[in-house]
Amino acid sequence: MNTSQQIPLYYDPYKPEIWQDPYRILKRLRKEAPLYYNEEYDFYAVSCYGDVAAGLMDAATFSSARGNIIELIKSDFQFPPGIIIMEDPPIHTAHRKVLSLLFTPKNIHHLEGKIRGICSQCMDTALEKGHFDFVTDLGAQMPMQVIGMLLGIPEQDLHHIQEITDATIRAESGKPINAETSICDAEDFEGYIEWRQKNPSDDIMTLLMNTEFKDDTGTQRKLTLEEITSMVMLMSAAGNETTSRLIGWAGKILAEHPDQRHQVADDRSLIPAMIEEVLRFEAPGAHAARYVTRDVIIRNQTIPKGSVVDFILASANRDDAIFENGDEFNIHRRNANAHLTFGKGIHTCIGLALARMEGRIAMEEVFKRVRDWEVDYDKAEFSPTTSVRGWDSLPAFLSTR
């Protein structure tokens, strides 16, 4: 008898031994229970690409207004306005339109030189010390500096901001996030905003203060202090965590695939494709939960109104029906960019172009200096949080060029 058939199928994103390497179970979910119900935590899990993509596109049925994490939805926590990933239309549409003006391709392109300078300095500083950690020396440094530069947060305060935004997604190993600590204290950011009101600049914070928009009532107005604060908090957290995880995963995966690493080292034009495949293979945002607004049928089963559904992006990204040999890492995969790591529909990540650029530049700067490395797993630390998935620390033994 097949071993997988002997062991009862159980999926639980809070169980560390599952979450650190979930893919064997995710494959079983797609095959045996594409719509799965977890009785202990009372949520449904959707794992096949087609079902996940369709669900993310149906924002009316699968609402984000109560949050996008299982435990936050269940807490019925009231989120402040301006956190667009936790809003539904029409207010989501109005707020997203404001932010989208700030993340245009033109604006992102102008950042390339500054991002490269930050990555170069991070790499050189680490190599001078004689040891290198993909996360603590690069992945956790560069994105926060970029976000600080964009928002206008003083460099000396970035470490504090990083600590408080990290704390919002931290959870004790094996336990859900505490809803009461899932949102930063607004006072941590209001001081920056009030100072910037008196000292305007060319940063995003100043632009948010001066932008007029038509809100969900049709009123033409400027953003309130609460809305600006929420947007700044969101960008501080989201802009740091996911890119940090991406760089950590790139370091780990390439260490485990030396042949493909050498191909990239010899031809750095492969880096964008490699980044896309890393995003598919190990999604930093591995799942996205939604609140069900009406009875809905998936896989001939009815999910009742008021339920919580967890769309497992990491599973959809490895669905063999879409990605041939989905559990294999392949930098030459032609459709890697069909992954759902950045979401789909109205909640597609607004900073995806920036994340791709940061990942690309970071690995370009790595490969300028390094061709070979091995991960020091004895000192590596996997993050206990479930809202994003990845490494808190990934030290490596390097062979420099």
C-alpha positions as CSV (number, residue, x, y, z in Angstrom):
1,M,0.0,0.0,0.0
2,N,1.2,3.5,-0.8
3,T,2.6,5.3,2.3
4,S,0.6,8.4,1.5
5,Q,-2.6,6.4,1.6
6,Q,-1.7,4.9,5.0
7,I,-1.2,8.4,6.6
8,P,-4.4,10.4,7.0
9,L,-4.3,13.7,5.0
10,Y,-3.9,16.7,7.3
11,Y,-3.1,20.3,6.3
12,D,-2.4,22.9,8.9
13,P,-0.3,26.0,8.2
14,Y,0.4,26.5,11.9
15,K,2.2,23.1,12.3
16,P,6.0,23.8,11.9
17,E,6.8,20.4,10.5
18,I,4.2,20.9,7.7
19,W,4.9,24.6,7.0
20,Q,8.7,24.3,6.6
21,D,8.3,21.7,3.8
22,P,4.6,21.6,2.8
23,Y,4.9,20.3,-0.8
24,R,4.3,16.6,-0.3
25,I,1.1,17.4,1.6
26,L,0.1,20.1,-0.9
27,K,0.5,17.6,-3.8
28,R,-1.8,15.2,-1.9
29,L,-4.3,18.0,-1.3
30,R,-4.5,18.7,-5.1
31,K,-5.0,15.0,-5.8
32,E,-7.1,13.8,-2.9
33,A,-8.9,16.8,-1.5
34,P,-8.7,19.9,-3.7
35,L,-11.3,21.4,-1.4
36,Y,-10.2,20.5,2.1
37,Y,-11.7,21.3,5.5
38,N,-9.7,21.8,8.6
39,E,-12.0,21.1,11.6
40,E,-9.6,22.3,14.3
41,Y,-9.3,25.8,12.9
42,D,-12.5,25.8,11.0
43,F,-11.4,26.8,7.5
44,Y,-11.5,25.5,3.9
45,A,-8.3,25.1,1.9
46,V,-8.2,25.4,-1.9
47,S,-5.1,24.0,-3.6
48,C,-5.5,23.6,-7.4
49,Y,-4.4,26.4,-9.7
50,G,-7.7,26.9,-11.5
51,D,-9.7,27.1,-8.3
52,V,-7.3,29.4,-6.6
53,A,-7.1,31.8,-9.6
54,A,-10.9,31.8,-10.0
55,G,-11.3,32.5,-6.3
56,L,-8.9,35.4,-6.3
57,M,-10.7,36.9,-9.2
58,D,-14.1,36.8,-7.5
59,A,-13.7,39.5,-4.9
60,A,-17.4,39.8,-4.4
61,T,-17.8,36.3,-3.2
62,F,-14.4,36.0,-1.5
63,S,-14.0,39.2,0.5
64,S,-10.8,40.8,1.8
65,A,-12.6,43.4,4.0
66,R,-12.1,41.3,7.1
67,G,-8.4,40.6,6.4
68,N,-6.4,38.1,4.3
69,I,-5.1,35.8,7.1
70,I,-7.3,33.1,8.6
71,E,-7.0,34.2,12.3
72,L,-7.5,37.9,11.4
73,I,-10.8,37.1,9.6
74,K,-12.0,35.1,12.5
75,S,-11.2,37.8,15.0
76,D,-13.6,40.2,13.2
77,F,-11.0,42.9,13.8
78,Q,-11.8,46.3,12.4
79,F,-9.0,47.5,10.2
80,P,-8.4,51.2,9.8
81,P,-9.1,52.7,6.3
82,G,-6.2,52.7,3.8
83,I,-4.9,49.2,4.2
84,I,-5.9,48.2,0.7
85,I,-5.1,44.5,1.0
86,M,-7.9,44.4,3.6
87,E,-10.5,46.4,1.7
88,D,-13.2,45.7,-0.8
89,P,-14.6,47.9,-3.6
90,P,-15.6,50.7,-3.8
91,I,-13.2,52.1,-1.2
92,H,-10.5,49.6,-2.2
93,T,-10.8,50.9,-5.8
94,A,-10.4,54.5,-4.7
95,H,-7.4,53.9,-2.4
96,R,-5.6,51.6,-4.8
97,K,-5.9,54.2,-7.6
98,V,-4.1,56.7,-5.3
99,L,-1.3,54.3,-4.6
100,S,-1.0,53.1,-8.2
101,L,0.0,56.6,-9.2
102,L,3.1,56.2,-7.1
103,F,4.1,52.8,-8.4
104,T,4.2,53.6,-12.1
105,P,6.9,51.9,-14.3
106,K,8.5,55.3,-14.8
107,N,8.8,55.9,-11.0
108,I,10.1,52.4,-10.4
109,H,12.7,52.6,-13.2
110,H,14.2,55.7,-11.7
111,L,15.1,53.7,-8.5
112,E,17.4,51.2,-10.2
113,G,20.6,53.1,-9.6
114,K,19.8,53.8,-5.9
115,I,18.8,50.1,-5.3
116,R,22.0,48.9,-6.9
117,G,24.1,51.2,-4.7
118,I,22.4,49.9,-1.6
119,C,22.9,46.2,-2.7
120,S,26.5,46.9,-3.6
121,Q,27.2,48.4,-0.2
122,C,25.5,45.6,1.6
123,M,27.5,43.0,-0.3
124,D,30.9,44.7,0.1
125,T,30.3,45.4,3.8
126,A,29.4,41.7,4.4
127,L,32.3,40.4,2.4
128,E,34.8,42.6,4.2
129,K,33.6,40.9,7.5
130,G,34.4,37.5,5.9
131,H,31.0,36.0,6.2
132,F,27.6,36.5,4.4
133,D,24.0,35.9,5.2
134,F,21.5,36.2,2.4
135,V,18.8,37.5,4.7
136,T,20.4,39.5,7.5
137,D,23.2,41.1,5.3
138,L,21.1,41.7,2.2
139,G,17.5,40.6,2.2
140,A,16.6,42.4,5.4
141,Q,18.7,45.5,4.6
142,M,18.1,46.6,1.1
143,P,14.2,46.5,0.9
144,M,13.9,48.4,4.1
145,Q,16.3,51.1,3.0
146,V,14.5,51.4,-0.3
147,I,11.1,51.7,1.4
148,G,12.6,54.2,3.8
149,M,13.9,56.2,0.9
150,L,10.6,56.1,-0.9
151,L,8.6,57.1,2.2
152,G,11.0,59.7,3.6
153,I,11.7,57.9,6.9
154,P,15.1,58.9,8.3
155,E,17.8,56.3,7.9
156,Q,18.6,56.2,11.6
157,D,15.0,55.1,12.3
158,L,14.8,52.3,9.8
159,H,15.8,49.6,12.2
160,H,13.1,50.6,14.6
161,I,10.5,50.7,11.8
162,Q,11.7,47.2,10.7
163,E,11.3,45.8,14.2
164,I,7.7,47.1,14.7
165,T,6.5,46.0,11.2
166,D,8.1,42.6,11.6
167,A,6.3,42.2,15.0
168,T,3.0,42.6,13.3
169,I,3.4,39.3,11.4
170,R,5.3,37.4,14.0
171,A,3.7,34.4,15.7
172,E,4.9,31.9,18.2
173,S,5.9,28.7,16.5
174,G,2.8,26.5,15.9
175,K,0.4,29.2,16.8
176,P,-1.8,31.7,14.9
177,I,-1.0,35.4,14.7
178,N,-2.5,37.5,17.6
179,A,-5.0,39.8,15.9
180,E,-4.5,42.5,18.6
181,T,-0.8,42.9,17.6
182,S,-1.3,42.5,13.8
183,I,-1.5,46.2,13.1
184,C,1.3,48.6,14.0
185,D,0.6,51.3,16.5
186,A,-0.3,54.4,14.4
187,E,1.7,56.6,16.8
188,D,4.9,55.0,15.5
189,F,4.2,56.6,12.1
190,E,2.0,59.6,12.7
191,G,5.1,61.5,14.0
192,Y,6.9,61.1,10.7
193,I,3.8,62.2,8.8
194,E,3.2,65.3,11.0
195,W,6.9,66.2,10.6
196,R,6.7,65.8,6.8
197,Q,3.6,68.1,6.7
198,K,5.9,70.8,8.0
199,N,8.8,69.7,5.9
200,P,7.5,68.6,2.5
201,S,9.8,66.7,0.1
202,D,9.6,64.6,-3.1
203,D,8.9,61.3,-1.2
204,I,5.7,59.2,-1.2
205,M,4.6,60.6,2.2
206,T,4.5,64.1,0.8
207,L,2.7,62.9,-2.3
208,L,0.0,61.1,-0.3
209,M,-0.6,64.3,1.7
210,N,-1.1,66.4,-1.4
211,T,-3.0,63.9,-3.6
212,E,-6.7,64.6,-4.2
213,F,-9.0,61.7,-5.1
214,K,-12.6,60.7,-5.4
215,D,-13.6,58.5,-2.6
216,D,-16.3,55.8,-2.4
217,T,-19.0,58.4,-1.8
218,G,-18.0,60.4,-4.9
219,T,-16.5,63.2,-2.8
220,Q,-13.3,64.8,-4.1
221,R,-10.9,65.2,-1.2
222,K,-7.5,64.6,0.2
223,L,-6.5,61.6,2.3
224,T,-7.1,61.7,6.0
225,L,-4.2,61.3,8.5
226,E,-5.6,57.9,9.3
227,E,-5.6,56.8,5.7
228,I,-2.1,58.1,5.1
229,T,-0.9,56.4,8.2
230,S,-2.4,53.1,7.1
231,M,-0.9,53.3,3.7
232,V,2.6,54.1,5.1
233,M,2.3,51.2,7.6
234,L,1.3,48.8,4.8
235,M,4.1,49.8,2.5
236,S,6.6,49.6,5.3
237,A,5.6,46.0,6.2
238,A,4.8,44.6,2.8
239,G,7.7,46.3,1.0
240,N,10.2,44.8,3.4
241,E,9.0,41.2,4.3
242,T,8.3,39.7,0.9
243,T,11.4,40.9,-0.9
244,S,13.5,39.8,2.1
245,R,12.0,36.3,1.8
246,L,12.5,36.2,-1.9
247,I,16.3,36.9,-1.6
248,G,16.6,34.3,1.1
249,W,14.8,31.7,-1.0
250,A,17.0,32.5,-4.0
251,G,20.1,31.9,-2.0
252,K,18.8,28.6,-0.7
253,I,17.4,27.2,-4.0
254,L,20.5,28.1,-6.0
255,A,22.7,26.5,-3.4
256,E,20.8,23.3,-4.0
257,H,20.9,23.6,-7.8
258,P,24.6,24.3,-8.6
259,D,24.3,23.5,-12.3
260,Q,21.6,26.1,-12.8
261,R,23.5,28.5,-10.5
262,H,26.5,28.2,-12.7
263,Q,24.4,28.9,-15.8
264,V,23.2,32.1,-14.2
265,A,26.7,33.0,-13.0
266,D,27.9,32.6,-16.6
267,D,25.0,34.4,-18.2
268,R,23.4,37.1,-15.9
269,S,20.7,37.8,-18.5
270,L,19.1,34.7,-17.0
271,I,18.6,36.4,-13.6
272,P,15.0,37.8,-14.4
273,A,13.8,34.3,-15.4
274,M,15.5,32.8,-12.4
275,I,13.8,35.3,-10.1
276,E,10.4,34.4,-11.6
277,E,11.1,30.7,-11.1
278,V,12.1,31.3,-7.5
279,L,8.8,33.3,-6.9
280,R,6.9,30.3,-8.4
281,F,8.9,27.6,-6.6
282,E,8.9,29.1,-3.1
283,A,6.3,31.8,-2.8
284,P,7.1,34.2,0.1
285,G,3.3,34.9,0.4
286,A,2.3,31.2,0.4
287,H,-1.4,31.7,0.9
288,A,-4.2,34.2,1.0
289,A,-7.4,33.8,3.0
290,R,-10.8,35.3,2.3
291,Y,-14.2,35.6,4.0
292,V,-17.1,34.0,2.1
293,T,-20.0,36.4,1.5
294,R,-22.4,33.9,0.1
295,D,-22.9,30.1,-0.3
296,V,-20.5,29.1,-3.1
297,I,-19.8,25.7,-4.8
298,I,-16.2,24.5,-5.4
299,R,-15.5,21.0,-6.6
300,N,-19.2,20.1,-6.2
301,Q,-19.1,21.0,-2.6
302,T,-20.9,24.0,-0.9
303,I,-18.9,26.4,1.2
304,P,-21.4,28.1,3.5
305,K,-21.6,31.9,3.7
306,G,-19.5,33.2,6.6
307,S,-16.8,30.6,6.1
308,V,-13.1,31.3,5.8
309,V,-11.3,30.0,2.7
310,D,-7.5,29.7,2.4
311,F,-6.3,29.9,-1.1
312,I,-2.9,28.1,-1.1
313,L,-0.8,30.0,-3.6
314,A,2.3,27.8,-3.0
315,S,0.2,24.8,-4.0
316,A,-1.3,26.5,-7.1
317,N,2.3,27.4,-8.2
318,R,3.3,23.8,-8.3
319,D,0.2,22.4,-10.0
320,D,1.4,20.0,-12.7
321,A,-1.7,20.9,-14.7
322,I,-0.2,24.3,-15.3
323,F,3.5,23.9,-14.6
324,E,5.1,20.7,-16.1
325,N,6.9,18.9,-13.3
326,G,5.8,21.6,-10.9
327,D,8.0,20.3,-8.1
328,E,11.1,20.8,-10.1
329,F,13.1,24.0,-10.1
330,N,13.9,25.1,-13.7
331,I,15.1,28.6,-14.6
332,H,14.3,27.9,-18.3
333,R,10.6,27.3,-17.5
334,R,8.6,29.2,-20.2
335,N,5.5,29.9,-18.1
336,A,7.0,30.6,-14.7
337,N,5.5,34.1,-14.7
338,A,2.0,32.5,-14.6
339,H,2.5,31.9,-10.9
340,L,0.1,33.4,-8.4
341,T,2.7,34.6,-5.9
342,F,1.6,38.3,-6.4
343,G,-2.0,37.3,-6.4
344,K,-4.6,37.9,-9.1
345,G,-7.4,40.2,-9.8
346,I,-8.1,43.5,-7.9
347,H,-5.7,42.6,-5.1
348,T,-2.7,41.8,-7.3
349,C,0.4,43.1,-5.4
350,I,0.7,46.8,-6.3
351,G,4.5,46.7,-5.7
352,L,5.3,43.7,-7.9
353,A,7.4,45.6,-10.3
354,L,9.5,47.0,-7.5
355,A,9.9,43.5,-5.9
356,R,11.0,42.0,-9.2
357,M,13.5,44.8,-9.7
358,E,14.9,44.5,-6.1
359,G,15.3,40.7,-6.5
360,R,17.0,41.0,-9.8
361,I,19.4,43.7,-8.7
362,A,20.2,41.9,-5.5
363,M,21.2,38.7,-7.3
364,E,23.1,40.6,-10.0
365,E,25.3,42.1,-7.2
366,V,25.7,38.7,-5.6
367,F,26.8,37.1,-8.9
368,K,29.3,40.0,-9.6
369,R,31.2,38.8,-6.5
370,V,30.3,35.2,-5.9
371,R,29.9,32.1,-8.1
372,D,29.6,29.3,-5.6
373,W,28.1,29.0,-2.1
374,E,26.7,26.5,0.3
375,V,24.1,27.2,3.0
376,D,25.2,26.8,6.7
377,Y,22.0,25.0,7.8
378,D,23.4,24.6,11.3
379,K,23.0,28.4,11.8
380,A,20.1,29.1,9.4
381,E,16.8,30.1,11.0
382,F,13.4,29.5,9.5
383,S,10.7,32.0,10.4
384,P,7.8,30.8,12.6
385,T,5.3,33.1,11.0
386,T,2.7,31.8,8.6
387,S,1.6,35.0,6.9
388,V,4.8,35.0,4.9
389,R,7.1,32.0,4.5
390,G,10.8,32.0,4.5
391,W,14.1,32.5,6.4
392,D,15.0,34.9,9.2
393,S,18.7,34.0,8.6
394,L,20.4,32.1,5.8
395,P,24.2,32.2,6.3
396,A,26.3,30.8,3.5
397,F,29.9,29.6,2.8
398,L,31.0,31.6,-0.2
399,S,33.6,31.1,-2.9
400,T,34.2,34.6,-4.2
401,R,35.2,35.3,-7.8
